[in-house]
Amino acid sequence: MHGFNSIMLKDENGDPAPVYSVASGLDYPSSGPEHAFLRDLGRVKYDVVDDEETINAFFTLSRMEGIIPAIESSHAVAYAMKLAKKMEKGSILINLSGRGDKDMDYIIEKYGIR
């Protein structure tokens, strides 16, 4: 797909599957070859959070820490919040990328202020 070989979500015909994400930066049916390589090595694991978890994480981090994350990064925050509930001890490190202030108009229009 797009000139590189990588993992991809496919439909029943083997074509790229239609995808959706509240974060436009994640609205793509494939990942880069580096991610596929790390996954094949067992160095990374991918999981899923839904839109509601993502938006709740967006508002929680904004309210609790004063950091407005990009919606893409809010997915990582949502997963970390879910993972933290299962952990008895330890730390979770999240790398936030982007700026959430650019997403505020969309968030408020679609989800209101929480």
Biopython code that builds the backbone (N, CA, C, O; Angstrom):
import numpy as np
from Bio.PDB.StructureBuilder import StructureBuilder

atoms = [
    (1, "MET", "N", (0.842, -1.182, 0.000)),
    (1, "MET", "CA", (0.000, 0.000, 0.000)),
    (1, "MET", "C", (0.890, 1.249, 0.000)),
    (1, "MET", "O", (1.783, 1.380, 0.838)),
    (2, "HIS", "N", (0.648, 2.141, -0.920)),
    (2, "HIS", "CA", (1.381, 3.401, -1.045)),
    (2, "HIS", "C", (2.890, 3.198, -1.163)),
    (2, "HIS", "O", (3.671, 4.019, -0.683)),
    (3, "GLY", "N", (3.293, 2.108, -1.798)),
    (3, "GLY", "CA", (4.696, 1.913, -2.111)),
    (3, "GLY", "C", (5.535, 1.236, -1.042)),
    (3, "GLY", "O", (6.757, 1.167, -1.171)),
    (4, "PHE", "N", (4.899, 0.732, 0.015)),
    (4, "PHE", "CA", (5.664, -0.007, 1.013)),
    (4, "PHE", "C", (4.864, -1.210, 1.493)),
    (4, "PHE", "O", (3.634, -1.221, 1.439)),
    (5, "ASN", "N", (5.580, -2.213, 1.960)),
    (5, "ASN", "CA", (4.953, -3.429, 2.458)),
    (5, "ASN", "C", (4.845, -3.335, 3.974)),
    (5, "ASN", "O", (5.847, -3.153, 4.665)),
    (6, "SER", "N", (3.635, -3.460, 4.484)),
    (6, "SER", "CA", (3.428, -3.342, 5.920)),
    (6, "SER", "C", (2.152, -4.075, 6.304)),
    (6, "SER", "O", (1.452, -4.610, 5.445)),
    (7, "ILE", "N", (1.853, -4.097, 7.593)),
    (7, "ILE", "CA", (0.588, -4.671, 8.035)),
    (7, "ILE", "C", (-0.543, -3.722, 7.647)),
    (7, "ILE", "O", (-0.362, -2.506, 7.595)),
    (8, "MET", "N", (-1.716, -4.303, 7.376)),
    (8, "MET", "CA", (-2.815, -3.471, 6.912)),
    (8, "MET", "C", (-4.141, -4.130, 7.284)),
    (8, "MET", "O", (-4.270, -5.354, 7.243)),
    (9, "LEU", "N", (-5.116, -3.311, 7.643)),
    (9, "LEU", "CA", (-6.477, -3.794, 7.816)),
    (9, "LEU", "C", (-7.071, -3.997, 6.431)),
    (9, "LEU", "O", (-7.086, -3.075, 5.616)),
    (10, "LYS", "N", (-7.568, -5.222, 6.160)),
    (10, "LYS", "CA", (-8.065, -5.546, 4.831)),
    (10, "LYS", "C", (-9.528, -5.969, 4.894)),
    (10, "LYS", "O", (-10.001, -6.505, 5.896)),
    (11, "ASP", "N", (-10.227, -5.713, 3.792)),
    (11, "ASP", "CA", (-11.603, -6.195, 3.693)),
    (11, "ASP", "C", (-11.591, -7.627, 3.157)),
    (11, "ASP", "O", (-10.523, -8.216, 2.992)),
    (12, "GLU", "N", (-12.756, -8.182, 2.890)),
    (12, "GLU", "CA", (-12.859, -9.573, 2.444)),
    (12, "GLU", "C", (-12.206, -9.817, 1.085)),
    (12, "GLU", "O", (-11.922, -10.965, 0.744)),
    (13, "ASN", "N", (-11.963, -8.771, 0.307)),
    (13, "ASN", "CA", (-11.300, -8.901, -0.997)),
    (13, "ASN", "C", (-9.802, -8.653, -0.927)),
    (13, "ASN", "O", (-9.115, -8.709, -1.947)),
    (14, "GLY", "N", (-9.287, -8.377, 0.276)),
    (14, "GLY", "CA", (-7.863, -8.091, 0.425)),
    (14, "GLY", "C", (-7.493, -6.651, 0.144)),
    (14, "GLY", "O", (-6.314, -6.299, 0.106)),
    (15, "ASP", "N", (-8.507, -5.819, -0.054)),
    (15, "ASP", "CA", (-8.271, -4.393, -0.279)),
    (15, "ASP", "C", (-8.214, -3.662, 1.060)),
    (15, "ASP", "O", (-8.700, -4.183, 2.064)),
    (16, "PRO", "N", (-7.625, -2.454, 1.093)),
    (16, "PRO", "CA", (-7.605, -1.702, 2.355)),
    (16, "PRO", "C", (-9.027, -1.516, 2.901)),
    (16, "PRO", "O", (-9.925, -1.077, 2.183)),
    (17, "ALA", "N", (-9.210, -1.849, 4.154)),
    (17, "ALA", "CA", (-10.529, -1.764, 4.786)),
    (17, "ALA", "C", (-10.869, -0.313, 5.101)),
    (17, "ALA", "O", (-9.981, 0.491, 5.380)),
    (18, "PRO", "N", (-12.157, 0.019, 5.055)),
    (18, "PRO", "CA", (-12.540, 1.360, 5.505)),
    (18, "PRO", "C", (-12.283, 1.479, 7.007)),
    (18, "PRO", "O", (-12.562, 0.550, 7.765)),
    (19, "VAL", "N", (-11.764, 2.599, 7.420)),
    (19, "VAL", "CA", (-11.436, 2.800, 8.836)),
    (19, "VAL", "C", (-11.996, 4.135, 9.301)),
    (19, "VAL", "O", (-12.320, 5.009, 8.497)),
    (20, "TYR", "N", (-12.102, 4.270, 10.613)),
    (20, "TYR", "CA", (-12.565, 5.521, 11.207)),
    (20, "TYR", "C", (-11.850, 5.712, 12.535)),
    (20, "TYR", "O", (-11.634, 4.754, 13.277)),
    (21, "SER", "N", (-11.492, 6.928, 12.822)),
    (21, "SER", "CA", (-10.988, 7.300, 14.134)),
    (21, "SER", "C", (-11.398, 8.736, 14.393)),
    (21, "SER", "O", (-11.440, 9.557, 13.476)),
    (22, "VAL", "N", (-11.699, 9.033, 15.649)),
    (22, "VAL", "CA", (-11.987, 10.412, 16.027)),
    (22, "VAL", "C", (-10.769, 11.295, 15.783)),
    (22, "VAL", "O", (-10.897, 12.511, 15.636)),
    (23, "ALA", "N", (-9.593, 10.683, 15.739)),
    (23, "ALA", "CA", (-8.343, 11.404, 15.480)),
    (23, "ALA", "C", (-7.973, 11.239, 14.010)),
    (23, "ALA", "O", (-7.672, 10.131, 13.566)),
    (24, "SER", "N", (-7.992, 12.316, 13.265)),
    (24, "SER", "CA", (-7.718, 12.223, 11.832)),
    (24, "SER", "C", (-6.337, 11.630, 11.546)),
    (24, "SER", "O", (-6.145, 10.991, 10.512)),
    (25, "GLY", "N", (-5.394, 11.829, 12.432)),
    (25, "GLY", "CA", (-4.054, 11.284, 12.239)),
    (25, "GLY", "C", (-3.975, 9.773, 12.392)),
    (25, "GLY", "O", (-2.966, 9.167, 12.034)),
    (26, "LEU", "N", (-5.025, 9.162, 12.917)),
    (26, "LEU", "CA", (-5.060, 7.701, 13.074)),
    (26, "LEU", "C", (-6.055, 7.049, 12.122)),
    (26, "LEU", "O", (-6.270, 5.838, 12.184)),
    (27, "ASP", "N", (-6.649, 7.822, 11.262)),
    (27, "ASP", "CA", (-7.677, 7.352, 10.342)),
    (27, "ASP", "C", (-7.023, 6.798, 9.078)),
    (27, "ASP", "O", (-7.138, 7.387, 8.003)),
    (28, "TYR", "N", (-6.338, 5.662, 9.213)),
    (28, "TYR", "CA", (-5.559, 5.082, 8.121)),
    (28, "TYR", "C", (-5.492, 3.573, 8.350)),
    (28, "TYR", "O", (-5.296, 3.149, 9.488)),
    (29, "PRO", "N", (-5.648, 2.745, 7.310)),
    (29, "PRO", "CA", (-5.728, 1.292, 7.521)),
    (29, "PRO", "C", (-4.394, 0.563, 7.645)),
    (29, "PRO", "O", (-4.376, -0.667, 7.690)),
    (30, "SER", "N", (-3.292, 1.279, 7.700)),
    (30, "SER", "CA", (-1.987, 0.625, 7.755)),
    (30, "SER", "C", (-1.083, 1.350, 8.728)),
    (30, "SER", "O", (-1.433, 2.408, 9.252)),
    (31, "SER", "N", (0.071, 0.778, 8.963)),
    (31, "SER", "CA", (1.098, 1.458, 9.753)),
    (31, "SER", "C", (2.392, 1.403, 8.961)),
    (31, "SER", "O", (2.519, 0.645, 8.000)),
    (32, "GLY", "N", (3.340, 2.212, 9.375)),
    (32, "GLY", "CA", (4.627, 2.228, 8.686)),
    (32, "GLY", "C", (5.369, 0.918, 8.858)),
    (32, "GLY", "O", (5.099, 0.168, 9.796)),
    (33, "PRO", "N", (6.302, 0.636, 7.959)),
    (33, "PRO", "CA", (7.051, -0.620, 8.037)),
    (33, "PRO", "C", (7.859, -0.770, 9.320)),
    (33, "PRO", "O", (8.113, -1.891, 9.762)),
    (34, "GLU", "N", (8.264, 0.343, 9.923)),
    (34, "GLU", "CA", (9.001, 0.249, 11.190)),
    (34, "GLU", "C", (8.122, -0.352, 12.283)),
    (34, "GLU", "O", (8.566, -1.207, 13.050)),
    (35, "HIS", "N", (6.865, 0.106, 12.347)),
    (35, "HIS", "CA", (5.935, -0.453, 13.329)),
    (35, "HIS", "C", (5.693, -1.937, 13.068)),
    (35, "HIS", "O", (5.664, -2.736, 14.003)),
    (36, "ALA", "N", (5.521, -2.301, 11.814)),
    (36, "ALA", "CA", (5.296, -3.705, 11.473)),
    (36, "ALA", "C", (6.503, -4.559, 11.880)),
    (36, "ALA", "O", (6.340, -5.662, 12.403)),
    (37, "PHE", "N", (7.690, -4.054, 11.641)),
    (37, "PHE", "CA", (8.911, -4.772, 12.007)),
    (37, "PHE", "C", (8.999, -4.972, 13.519)),
    (37, "PHE", "O", (9.282, -6.075, 13.985)),
    (38, "LEU", "N", (8.756, -3.909, 14.282)),
    (38, "LEU", "CA", (8.801, -4.017, 15.741)),
    (38, "LEU", "C", (7.728, -4.962, 16.263)),
    (38, "LEU", "O", (7.960, -5.696, 17.224)),
    (39, "ARG", "N", (6.561, -4.949, 15.640)),
    (39, "ARG", "CA", (5.501, -5.882, 16.033)),
    (39, "ARG", "C", (5.933, -7.321, 15.757)),
    (39, "ARG", "O", (5.752, -8.197, 16.604)),
    (40, "ASP", "N", (6.500, -7.568, 14.585)),
    (40, "ASP", "CA", (6.957, -8.921, 14.234)),
    (40, "ASP", "C", (8.046, -9.415, 15.169)),
    (40, "ASP", "O", (8.142, -10.614, 15.432)),
    (41, "LEU", "N", (8.869, -8.499, 15.675)),
    (41, "LEU", "CA", (9.917, -8.869, 16.637)),
    (41, "LEU", "C", (9.360, -9.105, 18.041)),
    (41, "LEU", "O", (10.054, -9.647, 18.901)),
    (42, "GLY", "N", (8.119, -8.702, 18.273)),
    (42, "GLY", "CA", (7.530, -8.815, 19.607)),
    (42, "GLY", "C", (7.925, -7.672, 20.528)),
    (42, "GLY", "O", (7.756, -7.772, 21.744)),
    (43, "ARG", "N", (8.447, -6.588, 19.969)),
    (43, "ARG", "CA", (8.898, -5.462, 20.783)),
    (43, "ARG", "C", (7.779, -4.485, 21.114)),
    (43, "ARG", "O", (7.906, -3.694, 22.048)),
    (44, "VAL", "N", (6.682, -4.531, 20.360)),
    (44, "VAL", "CA", (5.537, -3.657, 20.611)),
    (44, "VAL", "C", (4.258, -4.478, 20.553)),
    (44, "VAL", "O", (4.201, -5.545, 19.943)),
    (45, "LYS", "N", (3.245, -3.948, 21.204)),
    (45, "LYS", "CA", (1.916, -4.553, 21.193)),
    (45, "LYS", "C", (0.929, -3.423, 20.958)),
    (45, "LYS", "O", (1.052, -2.348, 21.545)),
    (46, "TYR", "N", (-0.023, -3.663, 20.122)),
    (46, "TYR", "CA", (-1.026, -2.641, 19.822)),
    (46, "TYR", "C", (-2.352, -3.051, 20.442)),
    (46, "TYR", "O", (-2.688, -4.235, 20.476)),
    (47, "ASP", "N", (-3.090, -2.088, 20.923)),
    (47, "ASP", "CA", (-4.385, -2.342, 21.535)),
    (47, "ASP", "C", (-5.354, -1.281, 21.048)),
    (47, "ASP", "O", (-5.003, -0.444, 20.216)),
    (48, "VAL", "N", (-6.559, -1.318, 21.559)),
    (48, "VAL", "CA", (-7.618, -0.443, 21.064)),
    (48, "VAL", "C", (-8.282, 0.290, 22.220)),
    (48, "VAL", "O", (-8.506, -0.286, 23.285)),
    (49, "VAL", "N", (-8.590, 1.550, 22.005)),
    (49, "VAL", "CA", (-9.488, 2.302, 22.889)),
    (49, "VAL", "C", (-10.537, 2.940, 21.978)),
    (49, "VAL", "O", (-10.258, 3.261, 20.823)),
    (50, "ASP", "N", (-11.729, 3.115, 22.505)),
    (50, "ASP", "CA", (-12.783, 3.678, 21.668)),
    (50, "ASP", "C", (-12.818, 5.202, 21.790)),
    (50, "ASP", "O", (-12.083, 5.798, 22.577)),
    (51, "ASP", "N", (-13.686, 5.808, 20.995)),
    (51, "ASP", "CA", (-13.767, 7.269, 20.962)),
    (51, "ASP", "C", (-14.120, 7.849, 22.328)),
    (51, "ASP", "O", (-13.547, 8.855, 22.749)),
    (52, "GLU", "N", (-15.063, 7.213, 23.017)),
    (52, "GLU", "CA", (-15.491, 7.736, 24.325)),
    (52, "GLU", "C", (-14.333, 7.725, 25.327)),
    (52, "GLU", "O", (-14.137, 8.699, 26.054)),
    (53, "GLU", "N", (-13.563, 6.625, 25.372)),
    (53, "GLU", "CA", (-12.395, 6.555, 26.255)),
    (53, "GLU", "C", (-11.378, 7.633, 25.876)),
    (53, "GLU", "O", (-10.780, 8.268, 26.744)),
    (54, "THR", "N", (-11.193, 7.829, 24.580)),
    (54, "THR", "CA", (-10.235, 8.822, 24.088)),
    (54, "THR", "C", (-10.628, 10.232, 24.500)),
    (54, "THR", "O", (-9.794, 10.997, 24.984)),
    (55, "ILE", "N", (-11.887, 10.573, 24.311)),
    (55, "ILE", "CA", (-12.346, 11.921, 24.643)),
    (55, "ILE", "C", (-12.341, 12.131, 26.157)),
    (55, "ILE", "O", (-12.004, 13.219, 26.625)),
    (56, "ASN", "N", (-12.706, 11.114, 26.921)),
    (56, "ASN", "CA", (-12.618, 11.219, 28.391)),
    (56, "ASN", "C", (-11.177, 11.459, 28.826)),
    (56, "ASN", "O", (-10.932, 12.261, 29.727)),
    (57, "ALA", "N", (-10.227, 10.780, 28.202)),
    (57, "ALA", "CA", (-8.811, 10.974, 28.533)),
    (57, "ALA", "C", (-8.362, 12.384, 28.156)),
    (57, "ALA", "O", (-7.588, 13.005, 28.884)),
    (58, "PHE", "N", (-8.844, 12.887, 27.027)),
    (58, "PHE", "CA", (-8.539, 14.260, 26.593)),
    (58, "PHE", "C", (-8.946, 15.251, 27.683)),
    (58, "PHE", "O", (-8.153, 16.105, 28.080)),
    (59, "PHE", "N", (-10.187, 15.133, 28.164)),
    (59, "PHE", "CA", (-10.678, 16.058, 29.185)),
    (59, "PHE", "C", (-10.007, 15.826, 30.537)),
    (59, "PHE", "O", (-9.735, 16.782, 31.264)),
    (60, "THR", "N", (-9.739, 14.574, 30.879)),
    (60, "THR", "CA", (-9.112, 14.278, 32.168)),
    (60, "THR", "C", (-7.709, 14.870, 32.243)),
    (60, "THR", "O", (-7.375, 15.526, 33.230)),
    (61, "LEU", "N", (-6.883, 14.654, 31.228)),
    (61, "LEU", "CA", (-5.523, 15.200, 31.247)),
    (61, "LEU", "C", (-5.562, 16.730, 31.229)),
    (61, "LEU", "O", (-4.779, 17.385, 31.918)),
    (62, "SER", "N", (-6.461, 17.282, 30.452)),
    (62, "SER", "CA", (-6.588, 18.746, 30.392)),
    (62, "SER", "C", (-6.955, 19.318, 31.753)),
    (62, "SER", "O", (-6.368, 20.300, 32.206)),
    (63, "ARG", "N", (-7.926, 18.695, 32.396)),
    (63, "ARG", "CA", (-8.416, 19.193, 33.680)),
    (63, "ARG", "C", (-7.423, 18.934, 34.819)),
    (63, "ARG", "O", (-7.181, 19.819, 35.639)),
    (64, "MET", "N", (-6.854, 17.741, 34.874)),
    (64, "MET", "CA", (-6.007, 17.364, 36.008)),
    (64, "MET", "C", (-4.585, 17.930, 35.932)),
    (64, "MET", "O", (-3.994, 18.269, 36.957)),
    (65, "GLU", "N", (-4.044, 18.029, 34.723)),
    (65, "GLU", "CA", (-2.645, 18.435, 34.575)),
    (65, "GLU", "C", (-2.458, 19.755, 33.831)),
    (65, "GLU", "O", (-1.350, 20.290, 33.789)),
    (66, "GLY", "N", (-3.528, 20.282, 33.244)),
    (66, "GLY", "CA", (-3.400, 21.513, 32.475)),
    (66, "GLY", "C", (-2.704, 21.310, 31.147)),
    (66, "GLY", "O", (-2.221, 22.265, 30.540)),
    (67, "ILE", "N", (-2.652, 20.062, 30.694)),
    (67, "ILE", "CA", (-2.023, 19.729, 29.408)),
    (67, "ILE", "C", (-3.143, 19.358, 28.444)),
    (67, "ILE", "O", (-3.914, 18.436, 28.713)),
    (68, "ILE", "N", (-3.238, 20.066, 27.330)),
    (68, "ILE", "CA", (-4.257, 19.754, 26.332)),
    (68, "ILE", "C", (-3.606, 18.853, 25.279)),
    (68, "ILE", "O", (-2.854, 19.337, 24.434)),
    (69, "PRO", "N", (-3.887, 17.554, 25.322)),
    (69, "PRO", "CA", (-3.231, 16.652, 24.373)),
    (69, "PRO", "C", (-3.908, 16.672, 23.012)),
    (69, "PRO", "O", (-5.097, 16.970, 22.907)),
    (70, "ALA", "N", (-3.155, 16.356, 21.980)),
    (70, "ALA", "CA", (-3.755, 16.125, 20.667)),
    (70, "ALA", "C", (-4.673, 14.910, 20.798)),
    (70, "ALA", "O", (-4.465, 14.070, 21.674)),
    (71, "ILE", "N", (-5.671, 14.812, 19.946)),
    (71, "ILE", "CA", (-6.588, 13.671, 20.028)),
    (71, "ILE", "C", (-5.830, 12.369, 19.787)),
    (71, "ILE", "O", (-6.136, 11.354, 20.413)),
    (72, "GLU", "N", (-4.850, 12.383, 18.891)),
    (72, "GLU", "CA", (-4.047, 11.176, 18.663)),
    (72, "GLU", "C", (-3.373, 10.732, 19.962)),
    (72, "GLU", "O", (-3.418, 9.550, 20.303)),
    (73, "SER", "N", (-2.761, 11.645, 20.679)),
    (73, "SER", "CA", (-2.111, 11.321, 21.946)),
    (73, "SER", "C", (-3.111, 10.920, 23.022)),
    (73, "SER", "O", (-2.780, 10.158, 23.930)),
    (74, "SER", "N", (-4.326, 11.430, 22.922)),
    (74, "SER", "CA", (-5.363, 11.073, 23.897)),
    (74, "SER", "C", (-5.674, 9.584, 23.864)),
    (74, "SER", "O", (-6.116, 9.022, 24.866)),
    (75, "HIS", "N", (-5.450, 8.941, 22.725)),
    (75, "HIS", "CA", (-5.609, 7.490, 22.663)),
    (75, "HIS", "C", (-4.615, 6.799, 23.602)),
    (75, "HIS", "O", (-4.974, 5.860, 24.313)),
    (76, "ALA", "N", (-3.374, 7.269, 23.598)),
    (76, "ALA", "CA", (-2.358, 6.690, 24.482)),
    (76, "ALA", "C", (-2.695, 6.956, 25.943)),
    (76, "ALA", "O", (-2.520, 6.080, 26.790)),
    (77, "VAL", "N", (-3.171, 8.148, 26.239)),
    (77, "VAL", "CA", (-3.564, 8.485, 27.609)),
    (77, "VAL", "C", (-4.717, 7.582, 28.052)),
    (77, "VAL", "O", (-4.722, 7.085, 29.178)),
    (78, "ALA", "N", (-5.687, 7.373, 27.172)),
    (78, "ALA", "CA", (-6.835, 6.510, 27.498)),
    (78, "ALA", "C", (-6.375, 5.088, 27.782)),
    (78, "ALA", "O", (-6.843, 4.463, 28.734)),
    (79, "TYR", "N", (-5.465, 4.573, 26.968)),
    (79, "TYR", "CA", (-4.973, 3.219, 27.217)),
    (79, "TYR", "C", (-4.190, 3.149, 28.532)),
    (79, "TYR", "O", (-4.324, 2.187, 29.288)),
    (80, "ALA", "N", (-3.389, 4.154, 28.793)),
    (80, "ALA", "CA", (-2.624, 4.175, 30.046)),
    (80, "ALA", "C", (-3.557, 4.219, 31.255)),
    (80, "ALA", "O", (-3.288, 3.575, 32.269)),
    (81, "MET", "N", (-4.646, 4.969, 31.155)),
    (81, "MET", "CA", (-5.613, 5.022, 32.257)),
    (81, "MET", "C", (-6.248, 3.649, 32.477)),
    (81, "MET", "O", (-6.458, 3.229, 33.615)),
    (82, "LYS", "N", (-6.551, 2.958, 31.382)),
    (82, "LYS", "CA", (-7.126, 1.611, 31.466)),
    (82, "LYS", "C", (-6.105, 0.630, 32.063)),
    (82, "LYS", "O", (-6.442, -0.175, 32.930)),
    (83, "LEU", "N", (-4.877, 0.707, 31.596)),
    (83, "LEU", "CA", (-3.806, -0.169, 32.080)),
    (83, "LEU", "C", (-3.504, 0.084, 33.554)),
    (83, "LEU", "O", (-3.281, -0.862, 34.310)),
    (84, "ALA", "N", (-3.494, 1.346, 33.968)),
    (84, "ALA", "CA", (-3.169, 1.698, 35.356)),
    (84, "ALA", "C", (-4.141, 1.058, 36.337)),
    (84, "ALA", "O", (-3.751, 0.705, 37.450)),
    (85, "LYS", "N", (-5.393, 0.906, 35.944)),
    (85, "LYS", "CA", (-6.387, 0.278, 36.827)),
    (85, "LYS", "C", (-6.067, -1.184, 37.100)),
    (85, "LYS", "O", (-6.479, -1.725, 38.126)),
    (86, "LYS", "N", (-5.338, -1.827, 36.196)),
    (86, "LYS", "CA", (-4.980, -3.242, 36.345)),
    (86, "LYS", "C", (-3.652, -3.435, 37.079)),
    (86, "LYS", "O", (-3.367, -4.524, 37.578)),
    (87, "MET", "N", (-2.846, -2.382, 37.143)),
    (87, "MET", "CA", (-1.513, -2.491, 37.741)),
    (87, "MET", "C", (-1.586, -2.334, 39.253)),
    (87, "MET", "O", (-2.360, -1.526, 39.765)),
    (88, "GLU", "N", (-0.795, -3.094, 39.947)),
    (88, "GLU", "CA", (-0.709, -2.939, 41.400)),
    (88, "GLU", "C", (0.343, -1.904, 41.777)),
    (88, "GLU", "O", (0.215, -1.227, 42.797)),
    (89, "LYS", "N", (1.387, -1.780, 40.953)),
    (89, "LYS", "CA", (2.429, -0.792, 41.200)),
    (89, "LYS", "C", (3.160, -0.538, 39.893)),
    (89, "LYS", "O", (2.948, -1.240, 38.905)),
    (90, "GLY", "N", (4.014, 0.464, 39.895)),
    (90, "GLY", "CA", (4.796, 0.774, 38.716)),
    (90, "GLY", "C", (4.430, 2.112, 38.115)),
    (90, "GLY", "O", (3.610, 2.854, 38.656)),
    (91, "SER", "N", (5.044, 2.401, 37.003)),
    (91, "SER", "CA", (4.848, 3.670, 36.311)),
    (91, "SER", "C", (4.521, 3.417, 34.849)),
    (91, "SER", "O", (4.837, 2.365, 34.295)),
    (92, "ILE", "N", (3.887, 4.394, 34.247)),
    (92, "ILE", "CA", (3.597, 4.365, 32.816)),
    (92, "ILE", "C", (4.132, 5.664, 32.228)),
    (92, "ILE", "O", (3.842, 6.746, 32.739)),
    (93, "LEU", "N", (4.899, 5.563, 31.174)),
    (93, "LEU", "CA", (5.449, 6.724, 30.491)),
    (93, "LEU", "C", (4.703, 6.899, 29.171)),
    (93, "LEU", "O", (4.599, 5.963, 28.378)),
    (94, "ILE", "N", (4.189, 8.096, 28.945)),
    (94, "ILE", "CA", (3.466, 8.402, 27.713)),
    (94, "ILE", "C", (4.183, 9.544, 27.010)),
    (94, "ILE", "O", (4.511, 10.559, 27.624)),
    (95, "ASN", "N", (4.422, 9.367, 25.727)),
    (95, "ASN", "CA", (5.003, 10.428, 24.907)),
    (95, "ASN", "C", (3.856, 11.149, 24.211)),
    (95, "ASN", "O", (3.195, 10.580, 23.342)),
    (96, "LEU", "N", (3.621, 12.398, 24.594)),
    (96, "LEU", "CA", (2.571, 13.186, 23.955)),
    (96, "LEU", "C", (3.156, 13.901, 22.747)),
    (96, "LEU", "O", (4.210, 14.533, 22.827)),
    (97, "SER", "N", (2.453, 13.791, 21.628)),
    (97, "SER", "CA", (2.884, 14.482, 20.419)),
    (97, "SER", "C", (1.769, 15.418, 19.979)),
    (97, "SER", "O", (0.594, 15.159, 20.242)),
    (98, "GLY", "N", (2.119, 16.459, 19.336)),
    (98, "GLY", "CA", (1.119, 17.384, 18.842)),
    (98, "GLY", "C", (0.565, 18.289, 19.925)),
    (98, "GLY", "O", (0.979, 18.236, 21.083)),
    (99, "ARG", "N", (-0.388, 19.125, 19.516)),
    (99, "ARG", "CA", (-0.997, 20.083, 20.435)),
    (99, "ARG", "C", (-2.508, 19.946, 20.347)),
    (99, "ARG", "O", (-3.078, 19.934, 19.256)),
    (100, "GLY", "N", (-3.145, 19.845, 21.492)),
    (100, "GLY", "CA", (-4.581, 19.709, 21.521)),
    (100, "GLY", "C", (-5.340, 20.996, 21.323)),
    (100, "GLY", "O", (-6.536, 20.973, 21.034)),
    (101, "ASP", "N", (-4.665, 22.122, 21.472)),
    (101, "ASP", "CA", (-5.388, 23.382, 21.290)),
    (101, "ASP", "C", (-5.943, 23.511, 19.872)),
    (101, "ASP", "O", (-6.952, 24.186, 19.666)),
    (102, "LYS", "N", (-5.301, 22.878, 18.898)),
    (102, "LYS", "CA", (-5.803, 22.911, 17.529)),
    (102, "LYS", "C", (-7.077, 22.095, 17.366)),
    (102, "LYS", "O", (-7.801, 22.272, 16.387)),
    (103, "ASP", "N", (-7.361, 21.201, 18.314)),
    (103, "ASP", "CA", (-8.535, 20.336, 18.252)),
    (103, "ASP", "C", (-9.721, 20.873, 19.059)),
    (103, "ASP", "O", (-10.806, 20.294, 19.013)),
    (104, "MET", "N", (-9.532, 21.954, 19.783)),
    (104, "MET", "CA", (-10.567, 22.429, 20.715)),
    (104, "MET", "C", (-11.900, 22.749, 20.043)),
    (104, "MET", "O", (-12.951, 22.386, 20.571)),
    (105, "ASP", "N", (-11.879, 23.414, 18.903)),
    (105, "ASP", "CA", (-13.141, 23.744, 18.230)),
    (105, "ASP", "C", (-13.929, 22.475, 17.911)),
    (105, "ASP", "O", (-15.134, 22.408, 18.154)),
    (106, "TYR", "N", (-13.246, 21.476, 17.370)),
    (106, "TYR", "CA", (-13.900, 20.211, 17.029)),
    (106, "TYR", "C", (-14.431, 19.516, 18.289)),
    (106, "TYR", "O", (-15.574, 19.059, 18.310)),
    (107, "ILE", "N", (-13.611, 19.437, 19.330)),
    (107, "ILE", "CA", (-14.001, 18.764, 20.574)),
    (107, "ILE", "C", (-15.237, 19.425, 21.171)),
    (107, "ILE", "O", (-16.199, 18.740, 21.517)),
    (108, "ILE", "N", (-15.221, 20.737, 21.293)),
    (108, "ILE", "CA", (-16.347, 21.443, 21.916)),
    (108, "ILE", "C", (-17.610, 21.307, 21.066)),
    (108, "ILE", "O", (-18.703, 21.111, 21.598)),
    (109, "GLU", "N", (-17.458, 21.411, 19.742)),
    (109, "GLU", "CA", (-18.622, 21.284, 18.861)),
    (109, "GLU", "C", (-19.244, 19.895, 18.937)),
    (109, "GLU", "O", (-20.466, 19.753, 18.976)),
    (110, "LYS", "N", (-18.390, 18.870, 18.958)),
    (110, "LYS", "CA", (-18.884, 17.474, 18.915)),
    (110, "LYS", "C", (-19.215, 16.917, 20.297)),
    (110, "LYS", "O", (-20.161, 16.140, 20.427)),
    (111, "TYR", "N", (-18.458, 17.293, 21.335)),
    (111, "TYR", "CA", (-18.585, 16.665, 22.648)),
    (111, "TYR", "C", (-18.967, 17.642, 23.770)),
    (111, "TYR", "O", (-19.252, 17.217, 24.890)),
    (112, "GLY", "N", (-18.973, 18.919, 23.477)),
    (112, "GLY", "CA", (-19.290, 19.899, 24.512)),
    (112, "GLY", "C", (-18.124, 20.087, 25.457)),
    (112, "GLY", "O", (-16.998, 19.682, 25.169)),
    (113, "ILE", "N", (-18.406, 20.702, 26.579)),
    (113, "ILE", "CA", (-17.380, 20.919, 27.601)),
    (113, "ILE", "C", (-17.707, 20.020, 28.784)),
    (113, "ILE", "O", (-18.817, 20.046, 29.315)),
    (114, "ARG", "N", (-16.730, 19.233, 29.184)),
    (114, "ARG", "CA", (-16.965, 18.284, 30.290)),
    (114, "ARG", "C", (-16.185, 18.692, 31.500)),
    (114, "ARG", "O", (-16.249, 18.023, 32.531)),
]
sb = StructureBuilder()
sb.init_structure("model")
sb.init_model(0)
sb.init_chain("A")
sb.init_seg("    ")
for serial, (resi, resn, name, xyz) in enumerate(atoms, 1):
    if name == "N":
        sb.init_residue(resn, " ", resi, " ")
    sb.init_atom(name, np.array(xyz, "f"), 0.0, 1.0, " ", f" {name:<3s}", serial, name[0])
structure = sb.get_structure()
